[in-house]
């Protein structure tokens, strides 16, 4: 479980101080997929970077399975599997070698790495394990990055716009994979600016715009909160704009 309370983050810019995140709070439960939905620039990525300890919040707190991200950062990282907004993989290594490298960083033995690599390759449809990643398609890079993020079998998974740039079939396969993670009882958080994607997958939705939570709850609760029968209309009403609404 991931508990987020009153997160704030600001950055200095030439035009002045930019308040990227303003008091974001929500809870992501085990055995559920929680979606952060909002237009580009809403503060989703900044929020996630604080969750996985890449950034320190100016104010507020995050607890991962009861561990505080600032006091227990090293222990928290062991509980997290993260697909960041940057999909960088080591181009001179094969997909298998990329995954194994991260497994060793987590202290796994070679037999465990091999078993988990084989399992994830089958689940994700990775028939390119022994090819060097230089020249990979975006879908192949994303699958490799997901596999290496999950090689240590984390209970909590954070994915920043995981389907961005993927073709239809790869996206469908990834959605099935996220549903499998949920069925295993894991806590899954992913961000998206695509309302239909979040609606199709998520047990709970957190709508973020201008660095603030505009609405949160199950799809039914969001419709009730906004007084709209259609989830798309509820999203538009919650953020006060049709920006970021894509098919």
C-alpha positions as CSV (number, residue, x, y, z in Angstrom):
1,X,0.0,0.0,0.0
2,X,1.1,3.5,-0.8
3,X,-0.2,6.4,1.3
4,X,0.4,10.0,0.0
5,X,-0.3,13.0,2.3
6,X,-0.2,16.7,1.4
7,X,2.7,16.6,-1.1
8,X,4.1,19.9,-2.3
9,X,6.9,20.6,-4.8
10,X,8.1,23.8,-6.3
11,X,10.8,24.7,-8.8
12,X,12.6,27.9,-9.5
13,X,12.2,29.3,-13.0
14,X,13.1,32.5,-14.8
15,X,9.5,33.7,-14.6
16,X,9.4,32.9,-10.8
17,X,8.5,30.0,-8.7
18,X,6.5,27.2,-10.3
19,X,4.3,25.2,-8.0
20,X,4.3,21.8,-9.7
21,X,2.5,19.9,-6.9
22,X,0.1,21.5,-4.5
23,X,-1.1,19.4,-1.6
24,X,-1.6,16.1,-3.4
25,X,-3.1,13.3,-1.2
26,X,-4.4,9.8,-2.1
27,X,-4.2,6.2,-1.1
28,X,-3.2,3.3,-3.4
29,X,-4.3,-0.1,-2.0
30,X,-3.0,-3.6,-2.5
31,X,-4.8,-5.6,-5.1
32,X,-6.0,-2.5,-6.9
33,X,-4.8,-0.4,-9.9
34,X,-4.8,3.3,-9.0
35,X,-4.7,5.7,-12.0
36,X,-3.3,9.2,-11.9
37,X,-5.3,11.0,-14.7
38,X,-4.7,14.5,-15.9
39,X,-3.5,16.6,-18.8
40,X,0.2,16.9,-19.7
41,X,1.9,19.3,-17.2
42,X,-0.6,18.5,-14.5
43,X,2.0,17.3,-12.0
44,X,1.7,13.6,-12.4
45,X,5.3,12.8,-13.1
46,X,6.6,15.1,-10.3
47,X,4.3,13.4,-7.9
48,X,5.5,9.9,-9.0
49,X,9.2,11.0,-8.7
50,X,8.5,11.9,-5.1
51,X,6.8,8.5,-4.5
52,X,9.8,6.6,-5.8
53,X,12.3,8.8,-3.9
54,X,13.9,10.5,-6.9
55,X,12.8,13.9,-5.5
56,X,12.3,15.0,-2.0
57,X,9.0,16.8,-1.3
58,X,9.0,20.3,0.0
59,X,6.2,19.4,2.3
60,X,4.1,16.3,3.0
61,X,4.8,12.6,3.4
62,X,4.6,9.3,1.6
63,X,4.5,5.8,3.2
64,X,5.1,2.6,1.2
65,X,4.0,-0.5,3.2
66,X,4.4,1.6,6.3
67,X,7.9,2.9,5.5
68,X,8.5,6.6,5.2
69,X,10.2,7.6,1.9
70,X,12.5,10.1,3.5
71,X,13.5,8.2,6.7
72,X,13.6,4.8,5.1
73,X,14.5,5.5,1.4
74,X,16.7,2.5,0.9
75,X,14.1,0.1,2.3
76,X,11.4,1.8,0.3
77,X,13.2,1.3,-3.0
78,X,13.3,-2.5,-2.3
79,X,9.5,-2.4,-2.1
80,X,9.1,-0.6,-5.4
81,X,9.2,-1.5,-9.0
82,X,9.4,1.6,-11.1
83,X,9.0,2.4,-14.8
84,X,10.0,6.1,-15.0
85,X,9.2,8.6,-17.7
86,X,12.6,8.0,-19.2
87,X,12.8,4.5,-20.7
88,X,16.6,4.4,-21.0
89,X,18.2,1.0,-21.4
90,X,21.9,0.1,-21.8
91,X,22.3,-0.1,-25.6
92,X,25.4,-2.3,-25.6
93,X,23.6,-4.9,-23.5
94,X,21.0,-7.4,-24.5
95,X,17.6,-7.3,-23.0
96,X,18.5,-10.3,-20.8
97,X,21.7,-8.6,-19.7
98,X,19.8,-5.4,-18.8
99,X,17.4,-7.3,-16.6
100,X,20.2,-9.4,-15.0
101,X,22.2,-6.2,-14.2
102,X,19.3,-4.8,-12.2
103,X,18.7,-8.2,-10.6
104,X,22.3,-8.2,-9.3
105,X,21.9,-4.6,-8.0
106,X,19.0,-6.0,-5.9
107,X,21.2,-8.8,-4.6
108,X,19.5,-11.7,-6.4
109,X,21.4,-14.8,-7.2
110,X,21.8,-15.9,-10.9
111,X,19.3,-18.8,-10.7
112,X,16.6,-16.4,-9.4
113,X,17.4,-13.9,-12.0
114,X,17.2,-16.5,-14.8
115,X,13.9,-17.9,-13.5
116,X,12.2,-14.5,-13.2
117,X,13.6,-13.3,-16.5
118,X,12.1,-16.3,-18.2
119,X,8.7,-15.8,-16.5
120,X,8.5,-12.1,-17.4
121,X,9.6,-12.8,-21.0
122,X,6.8,-15.2,-21.4
123,X,4.2,-12.9,-19.8
124,X,5.4,-9.8,-21.7
125,X,6.0,-11.6,-25.0
126,X,9.7,-10.8,-25.1
127,X,11.1,-12.9,-28.0
128,X,14.1,-10.6,-28.2
129,X,15.9,-11.3,-25.0
130,X,19.3,-12.0,-26.5
131,X,19.4,-9.1,-28.9
132,X,21.3,-5.9,-28.0
133,X,18.8,-3.2,-27.2
134,X,20.4,-0.7,-29.6
135,X,17.8,-0.4,-32.4
136,X,14.9,-1.7,-30.3
137,X,11.4,-0.3,-31.0
138,X,9.8,1.8,-28.3
139,X,7.6,-1.2,-27.3
140,X,10.7,-3.5,-26.9
141,X,12.5,-0.8,-24.8
142,X,9.4,-0.4,-22.6
143,X,9.0,-4.2,-22.1
144,X,12.7,-4.4,-21.2
145,X,12.4,-1.5,-18.8
146,X,9.3,-3.1,-17.1
147,X,11.0,-6.5,-16.8
148,X,14.1,-5.0,-15.1
149,X,11.9,-2.9,-12.8
150,X,10.1,-6.0,-11.6
151,X,12.9,-8.6,-11.5
152,X,13.2,-8.2,-7.7
153,X,9.5,-9.1,-7.4
154,X,8.3,-5.9,-5.7
155,X,4.9,-5.6,-4.0
156,X,4.3,-2.1,-5.3
157,X,4.6,-1.0,-8.9
158,X,4.7,2.5,-10.2
159,X,4.5,3.2,-14.0
160,X,4.7,6.6,-15.6
161,X,2.6,6.7,-18.8
162,X,3.6,3.0,-19.6
163,X,1.7,2.9,-22.9
164,X,3.0,6.2,-24.3
165,X,4.1,5.6,-27.9
166,X,3.1,1.9,-28.0
167,X,1.2,0.3,-30.8
168,X,-2.3,-1.1,-30.3
169,X,-1.3,-4.8,-29.8
170,X,1.6,-4.0,-27.4
171,X,-0.8,-1.7,-25.4
172,X,-3.3,-4.5,-25.2
173,X,-0.6,-6.9,-23.9
174,X,0.6,-4.4,-21.3
175,X,-3.0,-3.9,-20.1
176,X,-3.3,-7.6,-19.5
177,X,0.0,-7.6,-17.7
178,X,-1.2,-4.8,-15.3
179,X,-4.4,-6.8,-14.6
180,X,-2.2,-9.8,-13.8
181,X,-0.2,-7.7,-11.3
182,X,-3.5,-6.7,-9.7
183,X,-4.7,-10.3,-9.4
184,X,-1.5,-11.1,-7.6
185,X,-2.4,-8.6,-4.9
186,X,0.1,-6.0,-5.8
187,X,-0.3,-2.3,-5.4
188,X,-0.2,-0.7,-8.9
189,X,-0.1,3.0,-9.7
190,X,0.2,4.3,-13.2
191,X,-0.2,7.8,-14.7
192,X,-1.8,8.7,-18.0
193,X,-3.4,11.6,-19.8
194,X,-5.7,9.2,-21.7
195,X,-9.0,9.0,-19.9
196,X,-10.2,5.9,-21.7
197,X,-7.1,3.9,-20.7
198,X,-7.5,4.8,-17.0
199,X,-11.3,4.0,-17.1
200,X,-10.6,0.6,-18.7
201,X,-8.1,-0.5,-16.1
202,X,-8.4,1.3,-12.8
203,X,-10.2,0.4,-9.6
204,X,-9.6,4.0,-8.4
205,X,-8.8,7.2,-10.2
206,X,-7.1,10.3,-8.9
207,X,-7.7,13.3,-11.2
208,X,-4.9,15.8,-11.1
209,X,-4.7,19.2,-12.8
210,X,-2.6,22.3,-12.0
211,X,-0.7,20.3,-9.4
212,X,-3.9,19.6,-7.4
213,X,-6.2,16.6,-6.9
214,X,-9.5,17.7,-8.5
215,X,-11.4,14.5,-7.8
216,X,-10.7,11.0,-6.5
217,X,-12.5,7.7,-6.1
218,X,-13.9,4.8,-8.0
219,X,-15.3,5.5,-11.5
220,X,-18.8,5.4,-9.9
221,X,-17.8,7.8,-7.2
222,X,-16.3,10.2,-9.7
223,X,-19.5,10.2,-11.6
224,X,-21.5,10.8,-8.4
225,X,-19.1,13.6,-7.3
226,X,-19.5,15.5,-10.5
227,X,-23.1,14.7,-11.2
228,X,-22.3,13.3,-14.6
229,X,-23.5,9.9,-15.9
230,X,-20.6,9.6,-18.3
231,X,-17.0,9.2,-17.0
232,X,-15.6,11.3,-19.8
233,X,-17.9,14.2,-18.9
234,X,-17.0,13.7,-15.2
235,X,-13.3,14.1,-16.1
236,X,-13.9,17.2,-18.1
237,X,-16.0,18.7,-15.3
238,X,-13.4,17.8,-12.7
239,X,-10.5,19.6,-14.4
240,X,-12.6,22.3,-15.9
241,X,-11.2,21.8,-19.4
242,X,-11.1,19.3,-22.2
243,X,-7.3,19.5,-22.3
244,X,-5.7,16.1,-22.4
245,X,-8.9,14.3,-23.3
246,X,-7.8,11.8,-26.0
247,X,-9.3,8.7,-27.5
